Amino acid sequence: MGKAAGVKRRRKKTRNPKKNYGKQQFKRRKMKTAKPVFSEPEMKDAWDPKKSAIRNITQMGLGLDPNKVIDIDILTGKESMIKSMHPELARPKMKSKKGSSTHVAEAMEARSLIRGTIHVKLSKPEYTWITKMLDKHGEDCEAIARDSKNLMQLTPDRIKHKIKRFKSAVDQYAEYLRGRGSLDVEME
């Protein structure tokens, strides 16, 4: 089939001279070969740049795909009943690979236990509002929702959530109870 009328040859489209295509390719290649960034110092120390990511992670005792790490059997009838009677049989079996050690996983677990829980603290205006409402209405969320001081028009469920959050702020809640005479000072 011939060319369209009036077109003798197609002109090759030129690239944008302002863009540096070689530089973009270099950046992409550099990103592919870049060393991964770790938030855990144990992983950073155990990482071997000569090995692949999958091999590094398996040698640390960690796993990328949980389906490959834990062996789960689908049970029916008698087998499931037997395993429910004997809980030691019901635990999923972990696959152990040759050359893998769990020193990194154990160190990460130990460090996560040391960290503890995150302490919640309410802001000053939120603290004053919730204490006034609790003094006035107790824990009646419906009454707090109808109160004229509920400027944010919080729903009863949202207020219930705020009260729960206030109780989880241990220092502030203890201070509130001490002020009301509900908590003994000698408790600390």
Backbone torsions as a table, in degrees:
resi	resn	phi	psi	omega
1	MET	NA	137.4	-176.1
2	GLY	-82.3	-178.0	180.0
3	LYS	-84.5	163.7	177.2
4	ALA	-66.6	156.5	-176.9
5	ALA	-63.1	134.7	176.2
6	GLY	86.6	-1.9	-179.0
7	VAL	-110.6	109.6	-179.7
8	LYS	-86.5	-44.3	176.9
9	ARG	-151.1	147.2	179.6
10	ARG	-85.0	136.2	179.3
11	ARG	-84.7	133.9	177.4
12	LYS	-70.9	129.3	-178.4
13	LYS	-71.7	134.5	-179.2
14	THR	-86.7	152.9	176.9
15	ARG	-77.0	162.5	175.9
16	ASN	-71.6	119.5	-176.6
17	PRO	-70.0	-17.9	-178.3
18	LYS	-76.6	-25.8	-178.5
19	LYS	-85.9	139.9	177.1
20	ASN	-103.8	95.1	-174.3
21	TYR	-68.2	-34.4	178.5
22	GLY	-63.4	-37.1	179.9
23	LYS	-66.3	-39.4	178.4
24	GLN	-63.8	-43.2	178.6
25	GLN	-63.1	-39.5	178.6
26	PHE	-62.4	-43.3	179.2
27	LYS	-62.2	-43.9	179.4
28	ARG	-61.5	-44.5	-179.8
29	ARG	-63.9	-40.1	179.9
30	LYS	-65.2	-39.6	179.4
31	MET	-66.4	-35.6	179.8
32	LYS	-66.1	-39.3	-176.4
33	THR	-93.3	2.1	-177.1
34	ALA	-67.5	146.8	177.6
35	LYS	-71.5	137.2	-179.1
36	PRO	-67.4	152.4	179.4
37	VAL	-97.8	128.4	-177.1
38	PHE	-112.1	144.0	173.0
39	SER	-92.5	-18.5	-179.0
40	GLU	-100.2	123.2	-179.3
41	PRO	-66.8	-26.9	179.2
42	GLU	-63.7	-42.6	179.5
43	MET	-67.8	-38.1	-179.1
44	LYS	-63.1	-40.7	-179.8
45	ASP	-69.9	-37.0	-175.3
46	ALA	-84.8	-9.3	-176.1
47	TRP	-71.1	130.9	177.7
48	ASP	-110.5	113.3	-175.3
49	PRO	-66.3	-17.1	-179.3
50	LYS	-80.1	-16.8	-178.3
51	LYS	-100.0	161.4	178.0
52	SER	-74.3	165.8	-177.6
53	ALA	-63.3	-42.9	-178.4
54	ILE	-63.7	-44.2	-179.7
55	ARG	-65.5	-40.7	177.6
56	ASN	-59.9	-47.3	-176.5
57	ILE	-66.9	-40.1	178.6
58	THR	-67.2	-35.2	178.7
59	GLN	-72.5	-19.2	175.6
60	MET	-82.0	-10.5	-178.2
61	GLY	88.9	16.1	179.2
62	LEU	-108.3	173.5	179.6
63	GLY	-141.0	143.7	177.3
64	LEU	-83.6	-44.9	-177.0
65	ASP	-109.3	114.8	-178.5
66	PRO	-64.1	-25.8	178.9
67	ASN	-68.5	-28.4	178.9
68	LYS	-87.0	-24.5	-177.7
69	VAL	-79.7	-46.0	-177.5
70	ILE	-101.6	130.4	179.7
71	ASP	-93.3	109.2	-177.9
72	ILE	-109.4	125.6	177.3
73	ASP	-95.8	137.3	174.9
74	ILE	-90.4	117.6	-174.3
75	LEU	-108.4	151.6	175.8
76	THR	-136.9	151.6	172.0
77	GLY	55.7	-120.9	-173.6
78	LYS	-62.1	-39.4	-178.1
79	GLU	-59.9	-44.3	-179.4
80	SER	-67.4	-34.7	179.1
81	MET	-67.9	-41.7	179.4
82	ILE	-63.8	-44.4	-178.7
83	LYS	-69.1	-27.9	176.9
84	SER	-73.1	-28.4	177.8
85	MET	-76.6	-32.1	-179.3
86	HIS	-114.5	94.2	-175.2
87	PRO	-63.6	-25.0	179.9
88	GLU	-67.7	-24.0	177.0
89	LEU	-82.6	-23.2	-173.9
90	ALA	-77.4	-19.9	-179.1
91	ARG	-66.0	137.6	178.6
92	PRO	-67.0	140.6	-178.4
93	LYS	-85.4	133.5	178.5
94	MET	-89.3	134.9	176.8
95	LYS	-79.5	129.1	177.3
96	SER	-105.3	125.0	-179.1
97	LYS	-98.5	151.1	-179.8
98	LYS	-68.6	133.3	177.8
99	GLY	86.9	2.1	179.9
100	SER	-99.0	140.5	176.4
101	SER	-126.3	153.2	-174.7
102	THR	-103.2	17.6	-176.3
103	HIS	-62.4	-37.1	-179.6
104	VAL	-71.2	-43.8	179.8
105	ALA	-62.5	-41.8	179.6
106	GLU	-66.4	-39.9	179.1
107	ALA	-65.1	-39.3	178.6
108	MET	-66.3	-40.3	177.6
109	GLU	-63.4	-44.2	-179.5
110	ALA	-62.5	-40.7	179.8
111	ARG	-68.4	-34.9	178.8
112	SER	-69.2	-31.3	177.3
113	LEU	-70.9	-34.1	-179.8
114	ILE	-69.1	-36.8	-177.1
115	ARG	-54.8	-41.7	178.9
116	GLY	79.8	-163.6	-176.4
117	THR	-94.1	157.7	178.1
118	ILE	-85.9	129.2	-179.7
119	HIS	-84.9	127.8	-179.9
120	VAL	-88.9	141.7	176.1
121	LYS	-140.4	129.3	178.6
122	LEU	-81.2	154.6	175.8
123	SER	-71.6	162.2	-176.5
124	LYS	-58.9	-50.0	-179.9
125	PRO	-63.8	-38.0	179.5
126	GLU	-65.5	-39.9	179.5
127	TYR	-63.5	-46.5	-179.2
128	THR	-65.2	-40.3	-179.8
129	TRP	-63.7	-47.8	-175.8
130	ILE	-67.7	-35.6	178.8
131	THR	-68.6	-40.2	177.5
132	LYS	-63.2	-42.1	-179.3
133	MET	-67.6	-38.9	178.6
134	LEU	-68.2	-35.3	176.4
135	ASP	-66.1	-40.1	-174.7
136	LYS	-78.1	-44.7	-171.7
137	HIS	-116.1	-6.5	-173.7
138	GLY	73.4	-140.7	179.3
139	GLU	-102.5	27.4	177.7
140	ASP	-82.0	96.9	-174.6
141	CYS	-67.0	-33.6	178.8
142	GLU	-62.3	-45.0	-179.1
143	ALA	-66.9	-38.9	178.7
144	ILE	-65.0	-38.6	-179.8
145	ALA	-64.9	-33.6	-179.1
146	ARG	-85.0	-10.7	-176.1
147	ASP	-64.4	145.3	-179.2
148	SER	-69.9	-20.2	178.8
149	LYS	-80.7	-4.8	177.4
150	ASN	-81.0	72.0	-174.2
151	LEU	-68.4	-29.8	-179.4
152	MET	-80.7	-3.1	-179.9
153	GLN	53.9	51.0	178.6
154	LEU	-72.5	142.9	178.1
155	THR	-78.9	162.1	178.6
156	PRO	-57.0	-38.4	179.3
157	ASP	-66.1	-40.4	179.4
158	ARG	-67.0	-36.7	177.8
159	ILE	-66.6	-40.4	177.8
160	LYS	-60.2	-40.9	178.2
161	HIS	-64.5	-40.8	178.9
162	LYS	-64.6	-40.2	178.6
163	ILE	-63.8	-42.1	178.7
164	LYS	-62.2	-41.5	178.4
165	ARG	-66.1	-36.8	178.2
166	PHE	-64.8	-39.8	178.9
167	LYS	-69.5	-27.9	179.0
168	SER	-78.4	-17.7	173.5
169	ALA	-79.8	87.3	-168.0
170	VAL	-56.3	-48.4	-176.4
171	ASP	-62.9	-47.1	-177.8
172	GLN	-68.7	-39.2	-179.5
173	TYR	-68.0	-38.7	177.4
174	ALA	-64.4	-39.7	177.5
175	GLU	-63.2	-41.6	178.7
176	TYR	-63.0	-46.3	-179.7
177	LEU	-65.8	-38.5	178.4
178	ARG	-62.5	-39.3	179.5
179	GLY	-66.5	-29.3	-179.8
180	ARG	-90.9	-5.9	179.6
181	GLY	81.6	12.2	-179.3
182	SER	-85.5	-21.0	-176.1
183	LEU	-116.3	134.9	178.6
184	ASP	-73.3	142.3	179.9
185	VAL	-72.1	-30.0	-177.9
186	GLU	-74.3	-6.2	-175.7
187	MET	-63.4	-32.4	-179.7
188	GLU	-75.3	NA	NA
